[in-house]
Amino acid sequence: MSSTFSIKGNIVLPTEVLFDSYVTVEAGKIISIAKEPQSVDVIDATGQYILPGVIDAHVHCYSALTEGFTTATKSAAAGGVTTIIEMPYDADKLICTKDLFDEKIELLEKEAVVDVALLATIAPKDGVDQIPLLAESGACGFKVSLFNTDSVRFPKIDEGELYEAFKEIEKTGRPVGVHAETDSIVRKFIQKYEGEGHDARAHCKSRPKVAESTAALTVMELAHYTNVKLHLYHCTFPRIFNLMEYYKSQGTNVTAETCTHYLTLSEEDMPELKAKAKINPPLRSREDMDVLWEMLAKDKIDMVTSDHAPWTLDKKQAENIFENSSGAPGVEALLPVLYSEGFARGRISLLQLVKVLSENPANCFGLGHRKGKIAVGYDADLVILNPDEAWTLDETKMHSAAGWSPYHGMEMCGKIKKTFVRGKEVFNEDVTGQPGDGSFIPAVHTREV
């Protein structure tokens, strides 16, 4: 294919769908959106949707070293995800210094199949001085936790340290995202239910809603007093979003996400899925799940992410639920699940789907100057999706090194046919992109004064 080509189809823009229209690409950028092609080289996708490439704002490529950038981004390409935002918690280290951050940029430039933006974090103690250096290196934001998942790989940052860090992060214009679970509450409840570990539902009991809401309140108060841009990761139940609305009304700059698993799975699925559904924070009730869909339709949830955690099955085999790793692979299923369970079932509009999967993540994390929507001058990150094709999700055909999916066997409506990153085809019924096709995307942020 030449560097200039047009795609004919139903183009999903931020405010409308242009039916039977052409998006024309030249040298990796969108140069025209019109009723006529601007190139003799035309891909005919009549009757199919042309969507903006998805930005998955929550991906862990290196929580398991068996994954890495190549298989994670192949998985992304197959799922219509053209940019991933990579977490700073590698299995063997924290990405909390400029040197480590720059090393990770070099690695992704060699190994990634789709584009990558990088989050940074801070060391539990005395890490604040690295914040401006990491911002200068292009970090799209900072990620911290109020829960001590692992003292080396994924530590808790004490509230006093966070207060100082929030003040410094605010100066950079970058957002700070938080894993919001109050450590002391979770520890107490794990002790309370550890004797019930033969029942997978004990994991849900051990991380009650109050652990999540108290942590969210703590960091929203810190954001309120520091004016930092705050993002709440993987929110699991409606009250978190209601609290966020209150803080927004007070002038606090806060966004929040939920994940595909909180929209499609509940604690009732734990006995069947067992450790495959062990995720932090845990699955909640079916009622919570239904209300999250309602909130998503009403624009009360800023984005939906995968929280891709590619643990291999050997990390999910222990009979005691507490002895298994937490998290599930999901980057390849993000768009298919949200399209099929959301738009195809009438729960959300197509415009809302692209808003929460593309435009909002781009704007939140400093990528909105070139990514997140189909517009002239933007990167030609495009997905062709056939709305009429039904299929069954098969974990054996997915591309993550994890080799399994919590959505295995789910009946899907609407299938991804092609994915383009900056005009280059990286998926066409199967992954065609190669390591090195992806690039590091430095973030561009402005401070709101």
C-alpha positions as CSV (number, residue, x, y, z in Angstrom):
1,M,0.0,0.0,0.0
2,S,1.2,3.5,-0.9
3,S,1.7,6.1,1.8
4,T,-1.4,7.9,0.4
5,F,-4.7,6.0,0.5
6,S,-8.3,6.5,1.3
7,I,-10.7,4.3,3.3
8,K,-14.4,4.3,2.5
9,G,-16.9,3.5,5.2
10,N,-19.0,5.0,8.1
11,I,-16.5,7.4,9.8
12,V,-17.1,7.9,13.5
13,L,-16.2,11.5,14.4
14,P,-16.5,13.0,17.9
15,T,-19.9,14.5,17.2
16,E,-21.4,12.5,14.3
17,V,-21.1,9.5,12.0
18,L,-20.4,10.3,8.3
19,F,-21.9,7.4,6.3
20,D,-20.4,6.3,3.0
21,S,-17.5,8.8,3.3
22,Y,-13.7,8.7,2.8
23,V,-10.9,9.3,5.2
24,T,-7.7,9.9,3.3
25,V,-4.2,9.3,4.8
26,E,-0.9,10.7,3.6
27,A,2.5,10.1,5.3
28,G,0.8,8.8,8.5
29,K,-1.5,11.7,8.9
30,I,-5.2,12.3,8.1
31,I,-5.4,14.8,5.3
32,S,-9.1,14.7,4.4
33,I,-12.5,13.6,5.6
34,A,-14.9,13.9,2.7
35,K,-17.6,12.4,0.4
36,E,-14.9,11.8,-2.2
37,P,-11.6,10.0,-2.0
38,Q,-8.4,12.0,-2.2
39,S,-6.4,9.1,-3.5
40,V,-6.7,6.5,-6.2
41,D,-5.7,3.8,-3.7
42,V,-9.0,3.0,-1.9
43,I,-9.8,0.5,0.8
44,D,-13.5,-0.3,0.5
45,A,-15.1,-0.8,3.9
46,T,-18.6,0.1,2.8
47,G,-21.1,-0.6,5.6
48,Q,-18.3,-0.9,8.2
49,Y,-17.3,1.5,10.9
50,I,-14.1,3.5,10.7
51,L,-13.2,4.2,14.3
52,P,-10.4,6.2,15.9
53,G,-7.7,3.9,17.3
54,V,-8.3,3.0,20.9
55,I,-6.1,4.3,23.6
56,D,-5.9,1.8,26.4
57,A,-4.8,4.0,29.4
58,H,-4.1,1.1,31.7
59,V,-1.6,-1.6,30.5
60,H,1.0,-3.5,32.5
61,C,3.4,-4.9,29.9
62,Y,6.0,-6.0,32.4
63,S,4.1,-7.1,35.5
64,A,5.0,-10.5,34.1
65,L,8.3,-10.6,32.3
66,T,6.9,-13.3,30.0
67,E,5.0,-10.5,28.3
68,G,6.9,-7.4,27.4
69,F,6.2,-4.8,24.8
70,T,6.1,-7.1,21.7
71,T,3.4,-9.6,22.7
72,A,1.4,-6.9,24.6
73,T,1.3,-4.6,21.6
74,K,0.6,-7.4,19.2
75,S,-2.4,-8.1,21.4
76,A,-3.2,-4.4,21.3
77,A,-3.1,-4.2,17.5
78,A,-5.4,-7.2,17.2
79,G,-7.9,-5.4,19.5
80,G,-7.9,-2.1,17.7
81,V,-5.7,-0.4,20.3
82,T,-3.3,1.9,18.6
83,T,-1.7,3.4,21.7
84,I,-1.1,1.9,25.1
85,I,-0.3,3.8,28.2
86,E,2.2,1.6,30.0
87,M,2.3,1.4,33.8
88,P,5.6,2.1,35.7
89,Y,5.6,-1.1,37.7
90,D,7.8,-3.6,36.1
91,A,8.3,-7.0,37.8
92,D,11.8,-6.2,38.8
93,K,11.8,-2.4,39.3
94,L,10.0,0.9,39.6
95,I,10.3,3.3,36.7
96,C,10.9,6.2,39.1
97,T,14.1,7.8,37.7
98,K,14.9,9.6,34.5
99,D,17.6,7.0,33.6
100,L,15.2,4.1,34.0
101,F,12.5,6.0,32.1
102,D,14.8,6.7,29.2
103,E,15.9,3.1,29.1
104,K,12.3,2.0,28.8
105,I,11.8,4.4,25.9
106,E,14.7,2.8,24.0
107,L,13.2,-0.6,24.7
108,L,9.8,0.2,23.4
109,E,11.2,1.8,20.2
110,K,12.7,-1.5,19.4
111,E,10.0,-3.9,20.5
112,A,6.5,-2.2,20.3
113,V,4.1,-2.9,17.4
114,V,1.8,0.0,18.3
115,D,2.5,3.4,19.8
116,V,3.3,3.7,23.5
117,A,3.0,6.5,26.1
118,L,4.7,6.0,29.4
119,L,3.7,6.7,33.0
120,A,6.3,7.3,35.7
121,T,6.2,6.8,39.4
122,I,8.1,8.0,42.5
123,A,10.1,6.0,45.0
124,P,8.4,5.6,48.4
125,K,10.9,7.9,50.0
126,D,12.9,10.8,48.6
127,G,11.7,10.5,45.0
128,V,10.2,13.9,44.5
129,D,13.3,15.4,42.9
130,Q,12.9,13.1,39.9
131,I,9.4,14.5,39.1
132,P,10.5,17.4,36.8
133,L,13.1,15.3,35.1
134,L,10.6,12.5,34.3
135,A,8.1,15.1,33.0
136,E,10.9,16.6,30.7
137,S,11.5,13.1,29.4
138,G,7.9,13.0,28.1
139,A,6.1,11.1,30.9
140,C,2.3,11.3,30.2
141,G,1.6,11.3,34.0
142,F,2.5,9.7,37.3
143,K,1.0,6.5,38.9
144,V,1.0,5.9,42.7
145,S,-0.7,3.6,45.1
146,L,-2.3,3.7,48.5
147,F,-2.1,-0.1,48.7
148,N,1.2,-1.9,49.2
149,T,0.9,-4.6,46.5
150,D,4.7,-5.3,46.7
151,S,7.3,-3.2,48.6
152,V,9.7,-3.3,45.7
153,R,7.6,-3.6,42.5
154,F,4.3,-1.8,43.5
155,P,4.7,0.0,46.9
156,K,2.3,2.1,48.9
157,I,3.3,5.8,49.0
158,D,2.5,7.3,52.4
159,E,0.0,10.2,52.4
160,G,2.5,12.8,53.6
161,E,4.8,11.9,50.8
162,L,1.9,12.0,48.4
163,Y,1.0,15.5,49.5
164,E,4.5,16.7,48.7
165,A,4.6,14.8,45.4
166,F,1.2,16.1,44.3
167,K,2.5,19.7,44.8
168,E,5.5,18.9,42.6
169,I,3.5,17.0,40.0
170,E,1.0,19.9,39.7
171,K,3.9,22.1,38.5
172,T,4.5,19.8,35.5
173,G,0.8,19.9,34.3
174,R,0.8,16.1,34.3
175,P,-2.0,14.1,36.0
176,V,-1.3,11.8,38.9
177,G,-3.2,8.5,38.8
178,V,-3.9,6.5,42.0
179,H,-4.6,2.9,42.8
180,A,-7.2,3.7,45.5
181,E,-7.4,1.0,48.2
182,T,-6.7,1.8,51.8
183,D,-4.0,-0.6,52.8
184,S,-4.8,-1.0,56.5
185,I,-8.5,-1.9,55.7
186,V,-7.5,-4.5,53.2
187,R,-4.9,-6.0,55.5
188,K,-7.5,-6.3,58.2
189,F,-10.0,-8.0,56.0
190,I,-7.6,-10.4,54.4
191,Q,-6.8,-11.6,57.9
192,K,-10.5,-11.9,58.6
193,Y,-11.2,-14.0,55.5
194,E,-7.9,-15.8,54.8
195,G,-9.4,-19.0,56.3
196,E,-12.1,-19.0,53.6
197,G,-9.6,-19.0,50.7
198,H,-11.0,-22.2,49.2
199,D,-14.0,-20.1,48.2
200,A,-12.9,-17.6,45.5
201,R,-15.5,-15.1,46.7
202,A,-13.4,-14.6,49.8
203,H,-11.2,-12.3,47.7
204,C,-14.1,-9.9,47.1
205,K,-15.0,-10.0,50.8
206,S,-11.4,-9.2,51.7
207,R,-11.4,-5.9,49.8
208,P,-14.6,-4.2,50.8
209,K,-16.0,-1.1,49.1
210,V,-15.0,1.1,52.0
211,A,-11.4,0.4,51.3
212,E,-11.8,1.8,47.8
213,S,-13.9,4.8,48.7
214,T,-11.8,6.0,51.7
215,A,-8.7,5.9,49.5
216,A,-10.4,7.8,46.8
217,L,-11.6,10.4,49.3
218,T,-8.0,10.8,50.6
219,V,-6.5,11.5,47.2
220,M,-9.3,13.7,46.1
221,E,-8.8,15.8,49.2
222,L,-5.0,16.0,48.4
223,A,-5.9,17.0,44.9
224,H,-8.3,19.6,46.1
225,Y,-5.6,21.3,48.2
226,T,-2.8,21.0,45.6
227,N,-4.8,21.7,42.4
228,V,-3.1,18.7,40.8
229,K,-4.9,16.8,38.0
230,L,-6.0,13.5,39.6
231,H,-7.1,10.3,37.9
232,L,-8.7,7.4,39.7
233,Y,-7.8,4.0,38.2
234,H,-10.1,0.9,38.0
235,C,-13.1,2.2,39.9
236,T,-15.5,-0.6,40.6
237,F,-18.8,0.8,41.9
238,P,-21.1,3.8,41.4
239,R,-20.4,5.6,44.7
240,I,-16.8,6.4,43.6
241,F,-18.1,8.3,40.6
242,N,-20.7,10.1,42.7
243,L,-18.0,11.3,45.0
244,M,-16.0,12.4,42.0
245,E,-18.9,14.5,40.8
246,Y,-19.0,16.2,44.2
247,Y,-15.3,17.1,44.1
248,K,-15.7,18.3,40.5
249,S,-18.4,20.6,41.7
250,Q,-15.9,22.0,44.2
251,G,-13.4,22.8,41.5
252,T,-11.2,19.7,41.9
253,N,-9.7,18.5,38.6
254,V,-10.4,14.8,38.7
255,T,-11.2,12.0,36.2
256,A,-12.0,8.4,36.8
257,E,-12.2,5.1,34.8
258,T,-13.7,1.7,35.1
259,C,-12.6,-1.5,33.3
260,T,-14.2,-4.0,31.0
261,H,-14.3,-6.6,33.7
262,Y,-16.3,-4.5,36.1
263,L,-18.9,-4.0,33.3
264,T,-19.2,-7.6,32.3
265,L,-18.3,-9.8,35.3
266,S,-19.5,-9.8,38.9
267,E,-18.7,-11.5,42.2
268,E,-21.2,-14.2,41.2
269,D,-18.7,-15.3,38.5
270,M,-16.0,-16.0,41.0
271,P,-16.9,-19.6,41.8
272,E,-16.6,-20.5,38.1
273,L,-13.7,-18.3,37.0
274,K,-11.8,-18.6,40.3
275,A,-8.4,-17.0,40.2
276,K,-8.9,-15.9,36.6
277,A,-11.3,-13.3,38.0
278,K,-9.0,-12.4,41.0
279,I,-8.4,-8.7,40.3
280,N,-7.6,-5.7,42.6
281,P,-10.0,-4.0,43.4
282,P,-12.3,-7.0,43.1
283,L,-15.4,-7.7,41.1
284,R,-18.6,-6.2,42.7
285,S,-22.3,-7.0,42.5
286,R,-24.5,-7.4,39.4
287,E,-26.4,-4.3,40.6
288,D,-23.2,-2.3,40.7
289,M,-22.4,-3.5,37.2
290,D,-25.8,-2.4,35.8
291,V,-25.5,1.0,37.3
292,L,-22.0,1.5,35.9
293,W,-23.4,1.0,32.4
294,E,-26.1,3.6,33.2
295,M,-23.4,6.0,34.4
296,L,-21.3,5.3,31.3
297,A,-24.2,6.2,29.1
298,K,-24.8,9.5,31.0
299,D,-21.1,10.6,30.6
300,K,-20.3,10.2,34.3
301,I,-17.4,7.8,33.6
302,D,-14.4,9.3,31.8
303,M,-12.9,6.3,30.3
304,V,-12.9,2.5,30.1
305,T,-9.6,0.6,30.3
306,S,-8.4,-3.0,30.3
307,D,-5.9,-3.0,33.3
308,H,-4.1,-5.6,31.2
309,A,-2.1,-7.8,33.6
310,P,-0.7,-10.7,31.6
311,W,-0.1,-13.4,34.3
312,T,0.4,-16.8,32.9
313,L,-1.9,-19.6,34.1
314,D,0.7,-21.0,36.5
315,K,0.1,-17.9,38.6
316,K,-3.6,-18.7,38.8
317,Q,-3.7,-22.3,39.8
318,A,-3.5,-22.2,43.6
319,E,-6.5,-23.7,45.4
320,N,-6.4,-20.9,48.0
321,I,-7.6,-17.7,46.2
322,F,-5.2,-15.6,48.3
323,E,-2.1,-17.4,46.9
324,N,-2.8,-16.4,43.3
325,S,-1.6,-13.3,41.5
326,S,-4.2,-10.5,40.9
327,G,-5.1,-9.2,37.5
328,A,-6.1,-10.5,34.0
329,P,-5.1,-9.9,30.4
330,G,-7.5,-7.6,28.6
331,V,-6.0,-5.2,26.1
332,E,-7.1,-7.3,23.1
333,A,-10.6,-7.6,24.4
334,L,-11.2,-3.9,25.4
335,L,-12.8,-2.6,22.2
336,P,-14.6,-5.9,21.2
337,V,-16.1,-6.3,24.6
338,L,-17.2,-2.6,25.0
339,Y,-18.6,-2.5,21.4
340,S,-20.4,-5.8,21.7
341,E,-21.7,-5.5,25.3
342,G,-22.2,-1.7,25.1
343,F,-23.1,-0.3,21.7
344,A,-24.4,-3.5,20.1
345,R,-26.7,-4.1,23.1
346,G,-28.0,-0.5,23.1
347,R,-26.4,0.4,26.4
348,I,-24.2,3.2,25.1
349,S,-24.0,5.2,21.9
350,L,-21.3,4.8,19.3
351,L,-20.2,8.4,20.0
352,Q,-19.9,7.6,23.7
353,L,-17.9,4.5,23.0
354,V,-15.2,6.4,21.0
355,K,-15.2,9.2,23.6
356,V,-14.4,6.9,26.6
357,L,-12.0,4.7,24.6
358,S,-10.1,7.3,22.5
359,E,-10.8,11.0,23.0
360,N,-10.9,11.2,26.8
361,P,-7.8,9.1,27.4
362,A,-5.9,11.2,24.9
363,N,-7.0,14.5,26.5
364,C,-6.3,13.3,30.0
365,F,-2.8,12.0,29.4
366,G,-1.4,14.7,27.1
367,L,-1.9,12.9,23.8
368,G,-4.9,14.9,22.5
369,H,-2.8,17.1,20.2
370,R,-2.3,14.2,17.8
371,K,-4.4,11.2,18.9
372,G,-7.9,10.3,20.2
373,K,-10.1,11.2,17.2
374,I,-10.5,11.2,13.5
375,A,-9.6,14.7,12.4
376,V,-7.5,16.4,9.8
377,G,-3.9,16.7,10.9
378,Y,-4.1,13.9,13.4
379,D,-2.2,10.6,13.4
380,A,-3.9,8.1,11.1
381,D,-4.7,5.7,13.9
382,L,-7.7,3.9,12.5
383,V,-9.8,0.8,13.1
384,I,-12.1,-0.9,10.6
385,L,-14.9,-2.8,12.4
386,N,-17.6,-4.9,10.7
387,P,-20.8,-4.5,12.8
388,D,-22.5,-7.5,11.2
389,E,-20.0,-10.1,12.0
390,A,-20.7,-12.3,15.0
391,W,-17.9,-14.4,16.6
392,T,-16.9,-16.2,19.7
393,L,-13.9,-15.0,21.7
394,D,-11.3,-17.7,21.8
395,E,-8.4,-17.3,24.2
396,T,-6.3,-19.7,22.2
397,K,-6.3,-17.2,19.3
398,M,-5.2,-14.2,21.3
399,H,-1.8,-12.7,21.2
400,S,-0.8,-12.0,24.8
401,A,1.8,-14.4,26.4
402,A,-0.7,-15.0,29.1
403,G,-2.5,-17.5,26.9
404,W,-6.0,-17.1,28.5
405,S,-8.8,-14.6,28.9
406,P,-11.6,-14.1,31.4
407,Y,-13.9,-13.5,28.5
408,H,-13.2,-16.9,26.8
409,G,-16.4,-18.2,25.1
410,M,-18.2,-14.8,25.1
411,E,-20.4,-14.3,22.1
412,M,-19.4,-11.1,20.4
413,C,-21.1,-8.8,17.9
414,G,-18.9,-6.7,15.6
415,K,-15.4,-7.8,14.5
416,I,-12.2,-5.8,14.0
417,K,-10.9,-6.3,10.4
418,K,-8.0,-3.9,10.2
419,T,-5.9,-1.7,12.4
420,F,-3.7,1.2,11.3
421,V,-1.1,3.0,13.4
422,R,0.0,6.3,11.8
423,G,-1.2,5.0,8.5
424,K,0.7,1.7,8.7
425,E,-1.4,-1.5,8.7
426,V,-0.6,-3.5,11.8
427,F,-3.6,-5.9,11.8
428,N,-5.5,-7.4,8.9
429,E,-7.4,-10.5,10.1
430,D,-4.1,-11.2,12.0
431,V,-1.2,-9.1,13.2
432,T,0.9,-7.8,10.4
433,G,2.8,-5.2,12.4
434,Q,6.4,-5.8,13.5
435,P,8.5,-4.8,16.5
436,G,9.7,-1.3,15.9
437,D,6.5,-0.2,14.1
438,G,5.4,1.5,17.4
439,S,6.9,4.7,18.7
440,F,7.2,6.5,22.0
441,I,4.7,9.3,22.2
442,P,5.9,12.1,24.5
443,A,3.0,13.8,26.3
444,V,2.2,17.5,25.8
445,H,0.5,19.1,28.8
446,T,-0.5,22.6,29.8
447,R,-1.0,23.8,33.3
448,E,-4.4,25.2,34.1
449,V,-3.9,28.5,36.0
